[in-house]
Amino acid sequence: MALAAAAAAFAGSACATRSPALGAVPVTEGEAVTPDGVRLYYRVAGEGEEVVIAPFALYHGSALDRLARGRRIVTYDPRGRGRSAAVAPGKVSLDLLLTDLDTVRRAVGAERVAVIGWSGGGMESFVYALRNPSRVTRLVQLAPVAPRFVPYGAQMMADRRARTDAAAAAALAARVEAGEFAGKPVEQCRAANAVSLPPLLADRADAALVSDVCIWPNEHPDALGAYFGALFATIDGYDWRGSLAAVTIPRLGVHGERDNIPLAGNEEWVRGQANARLLVVRDAGHFPHYEQPDETLAAIADFLDGRWPAGATVLPAAP
């Protein structure tokens, strides 16, 4: 679930390519099929027994490939997103998205995995670790939504609105109302993202770094609206604070200091947790791995290698 972004066919056999950023890293693509028959796209960068899984291949692209030295970095698109199969709203829920993650884990032959959960996936991956303690070795919560919806969901959206160009948003709404985008979903998607994406980043110009997801029909406004409507119905009012201590594996939270998600919310993921730490990345918003890739990916690499990265702090329990 990419809460920050809410607002295509491929062959069944794997095909080898090369990562342009790391010429020696092999990349393969494939598909997996969930127990309820949904086809999922996945991408594997690197080789090795250790496997790291990260939802939202459509947003990550090759951004995580530099982590693939001696391990496999598996990115995938959940059902109804990116290059995976479109689904009806009745086949979208938190439980089914966790099934998708487990389906990809099994497809790449991994008994245990580390997980990198970005945005809403940071919350979902925590729940996966909570429910599957024998399957997850380490968890990176990269620019995650807070562990509870109230009050941080409303605060996040208020911050996003305050940073949005109101005149541009009004002009876009008028264009949609006038029917300018009728039969042009790609153009409407790109116009919408031109308004909604810059407020998510510390430097609005960095929006150009983020992948163009509008090439995938699943990301067009009507499809995405139905998707999030169904998903939100299954997570409305969520609050995982009471389960934090049950996930005892090492957890690293990475928070962009200019993220729309309040720092206080992401601090709650680690407060009073002996095996969890928080790293705040300066001059970054909701895409630290694009905005400050050297610092962010070096920290994640340290963590995957079994070390707490410099600057990651333990937070005491709230008084």
C-alpha positions in Angstrom: 0.0 0.0 0.0 1.7 3.2 -1.1 -0.3 5.7 0.9 2.1 8.5 0.0 1.4 8.1 -3.7 -2.4 7.9 -3.6 -2.9 10.5 -3.5 2.0 -4.0 -18.6 1.9 -7.5 -19.4 5.0 -9.6 -19.0 6.1 -13.1 -20.0 5.8 -16.0 -17.5 9.3 -17.1 -17.9 12.1 -15.1 -16.3 14.3 -12.8 -18.5 17.8 -11.7 -17.6 18.8 -8.0 -17.9 21.5 -5.9 -16.3 21.2 -3.1 -13.7 22.5 0.1 -15.3 23.7 1.4 -11.9 25.6 -1.8 -11.0 26.7 -3.5 -14.2 27.7 -6.7 -12.6 24.4 -7.3 -10.8 22.1 -9.7 -12.6 18.4 -8.9 -12.7 15.6 -11.3 -13.5 11.9 -10.8 -13.7 9.1 -13.3 -13.2 5.6 -13.9 -11.9 4.0 -15.8 -9.0 0.4 -16.8 -8.6 -1.4 -16.3 -5.2 -3.6 -19.0 -3.7 -6.7 -17.1 -5.0 -5.3 -17.0 -8.5 -3.8 -13.5 -8.8 -0.7 -13.0 -10.9 2.0 -11.0 -9.2 5.0 -9.4 -11.0 8.4 -9.6 -9.2 12.0 -8.6 -9.9 15.1 -10.1 -8.5 18.4 -8.2 -8.4 21.6 -10.0 -7.4 22.5 -13.5 -6.3 22.9 -15.3 -3.0 21.1 -17.3 -0.4 20.0 -14.2 1.6 16.8 -12.7 0.4 15.4 -9.2 1.0 11.8 -8.6 -0.1 10.4 -5.1 -0.8 6.9 -4.4 -2.0 6.2 -1.8 -4.7 8.6 -2.6 -7.6 6.7 0.1 -9.5 8.2 2.8 -7.2 11.5 1.3 -6.4 12.7 0.5 -9.9 16.4 -0.2 -9.6 16.9 2.2 -6.6 17.6 -0.7 -4.2 19.9 -2.6 -6.5 23.1 -1.4 -4.8 22.0 -3.5 -1.8 22.3 -6.6 -3.9 25.9 -7.5 -3.3 25.9 -11.1 -2.1 22.1 -11.2 -1.6 19.0 -11.1 -3.7 16.8 -8.0 -3.5 13.3 -9.0 -4.5 10.8 -6.2 -5.4 7.3 -6.9 -6.4 4.0 -5.3 -7.2 1.0 -6.2 -4.9 -2.2 -7.3 -6.5 -3.9 -4.5 -8.3 -0.7 -2.4 -8.5 1.9 -1.8 -11.2 2.6 -4.7 -13.4 0.6 -7.2 -11.3 -2.9 -8.3 -12.3 -5.8 -6.0 -11.9 -8.3 -7.2 -9.3 -11.8 -6.3 -8.3 -12.2 -4.2 -5.0 -13.5 -7.3 -3.2 -10.0 -8.9 -3.7 -8.1 -6.1 -1.9 -7.5 -6.2 1.8 -4.7 -6.1 4.3 -4.8 -9.8 4.8 -4.7 -10.4 1.0 -1.7 -8.1 0.6 0.1 -10.1 3.3 -0.7 -13.2 1.2 0.9 -11.5 -1.7 4.2 -11.0 0.2 4.2 -14.6 1.3 3.5 -15.8 -2.2 6.5 -13.9 -3.5 8.6 -15.3 -0.7 7.7 -18.9 -1.7 8.2 -18.1 -5.4 11.8 -17.2 -4.9 12.5 -20.2 -2.7 13.2 -18.3 0.6 12.3 -19.8 3.9 13.3 -16.7 5.8 13.7 -13.1 4.5 14.5 -9.6 5.5 11.8 -7.1 4.5 12.0 -3.5 3.4 8.6 -1.9 3.8 8.2 1.6 2.3 5.3 4.0 3.1 2.1 2.0 3.8 4.2 -1.1 3.2 6.1 -0.2 6.4 3.0 -0.9 8.4 2.0 -3.9 6.3 5.4 -5.5 6.6 5.3 -5.1 10.4 2.0 -7.0 10.5 3.6 -9.7 8.3 6.4 -10.1 10.7 4.0 -10.1 13.6 2.0 -12.9 12.1 4.9 -14.8 10.6 7.7 -14.6 13.2 9.6 -17.6 11.8 9.8 -16.0 8.3 11.3 -12.6 8.9 14.9 -12.0 10.0 15.1 -8.2 9.9 12.7 -5.4 9.1 13.4 -2.0 7.6 10.5 0.4 7.9 11.4 3.0 5.2 9.4 6.2 5.5 6.5 4.2 7.0 3.1 5.4 8.0 2.7 5.7 11.8 1.7 2.6 13.9 -1.7 4.1 14.5 -4.0 6.0 12.2 -5.3 8.5 14.8 -4.1 11.2 15.0 -1.3 10.8 12.5 -3.3 10.1 9.4 -5.1 13.4 9.6 -1.9 15.2 10.4 -0.1 13.7 7.4 -2.9 14.8 5.0 -3.0 18.3 6.5 0.7 18.7 6.0 0.4 17.4 2.4 -2.4 19.9 1.7 -0.4 22.8 3.1 2.5 22.0 0.8 0.3 21.5 -2.3 0.0 24.2 -4.9 -3.6 25.2 -4.4 -3.9 27.0 -7.7 -2.5 24.0 -9.6 -4.8 21.6 -7.7 -7.9 23.8 -8.6 -6.8 24.0 -12.2 -6.5 20.2 -12.4 -9.9 19.7 -10.9 -11.4 22.1 -13.4 -9.7 20.2 -16.3 -11.1 16.9 -15.0 -14.6 18.4 -14.6 -14.5 19.8 -18.1 -13.8 16.3 -19.5 -10.4 17.2 -20.8 -9.0 13.8 -19.8 -11.8 11.7 -21.1 -10.2 8.6 -22.7 -6.8 9.8 -21.6 -6.0 8.0 -18.3 -2.3 8.2 -18.7 -2.4 12.0 -19.3 -4.7 12.4 -16.3 -2.5 10.3 -14.1 0.6 12.3 -15.0 -1.2 15.6 -14.5 -2.4 14.4 -11.1 1.0 13.3 -10.0 2.5 16.6 -11.1 0.4 18.2 -8.4 0.4 15.6 -5.7 4.0 14.2 -5.9 6.1 17.3 -5.2 4.7 18.0 -1.7 6.0 14.6 -0.7 9.6 15.5 -1.1 11.9 17.9 0.8 13.0 19.4 -2.6 10.1 19.6 -5.0 12.5 19.3 -7.9 13.3 15.8 -6.7 9.9 14.6 -7.9 11.6 14.1 -11.3 13.6 11.3 -9.7 10.6 9.1 -8.9 9.5 6.5 -11.4 6.7 7.4 -13.8 4.1 4.9 -12.6 1.4 6.1 -15.0 2.5 3.7 -17.7 0.7 1.0 -15.7 -3.2 0.9 -16.0 -3.5 -0.1 -12.4 -2.1 3.3 -11.4 -4.7 5.3 -13.4 -7.0 7.5 -11.2 -10.2 5.4 -11.4 -8.4 2.1 -10.7 -6.3 3.5 -7.9 -9.3 5.2 -6.3 -11.2 1.9 -6.2 -8.2 0.1 -4.9 -7.5 2.4 -2.0 -11.2 2.6 -1.2 -11.3 -1.1 -0.7 -8.0 -1.3 1.2 -8.8 1.6 3.6 -12.1 -0.2 4.5 -10.0 -3.0 6.0 -7.5 -0.9 7.9 -9.6 2.1 9.1 -8.6 3.1 12.6 -5.7 0.7 12.8 -3.4 0.8 15.9 -0.5 -1.6 16.3 1.1 -0.1 19.4 -0.1 -3.0 21.5 1.8 -5.4 19.3 5.1 -3.7 19.0 6.9 -5.7 21.7 5.7 -9.0 20.1 8.0 -8.4 17.1 11.5 -9.0 18.6 13.6 -9.2 15.4 15.8 -6.1 14.7 13.8 -3.3 13.3 15.2 -0.1 11.7 12.9 2.9 11.1 14.1 5.4 8.5 12.3 8.7 8.6 12.9 11.7 6.2 12.9 14.8 8.3 10.7 16.6 5.8 8.2 13.7 5.4 4.5 14.5 5.6 4.2 11.7 8.2 4.9 13.3 11.6 8.2 12.4 13.3 6.3 11.7 16.5 4.3 9.0 14.7 7.4 7.2 13.4 9.0 7.5 16.8 6.2 5.4 18.2 7.4 2.4 16.1 10.6 2.3 18.2 9.9 3.9 21.6 10.6 1.5 24.4 11.6 -1.3 22.0 14.9 -2.9 22.8 15.7 -4.1 19.3 14.4 -1.2 17.3 16.1 2.1 16.3 15.2 5.2 14.3 17.3 7.0 11.8 16.3 10.5 10.7 17.6 11.4 7.2 18.0 15.2 6.7 16.9 16.9 3.6 14.6 14.0 2.7 10.8 13.6 2.6 8.8 10.5 1.8 11.4 9.0 -0.7 14.7 8.9 1.3 16.2 6.3 -1.0 15.7 8.7 -4.0 16.4 12.0 -2.2 19.4 10.9 -0.1 20.4 7.6 -1.6 24.0 7.4 -0.4 23.1 7.9 3.3 19.9 5.9 3.2 21.1 2.9 1.3 24.4 2.8 3.2 22.4 2.7 6.5 20.1 -0.1 5.2 23.1 -2.1 4.0 24.8 -1.8 7.4 21.5 -3.0 9.0 21.2 -5.9 6.7 24.8 -6.8 7.4 23.9 -7.0 11.1 25.1 -3.6 12.3 23.1 -0.6 13.6 23.9 2.3 11.2 25.5 5.4 12.5 22.9 7.9 13.7 20.2 5.3 14.4 19.0 5.9 17.9 17.2 4.0 20.6 14.2 5.9 22.0 13.0 5.4 25.6 9.4 4.5 26.4 7.1 7.4 26.6 6.6 8.6 30.2 
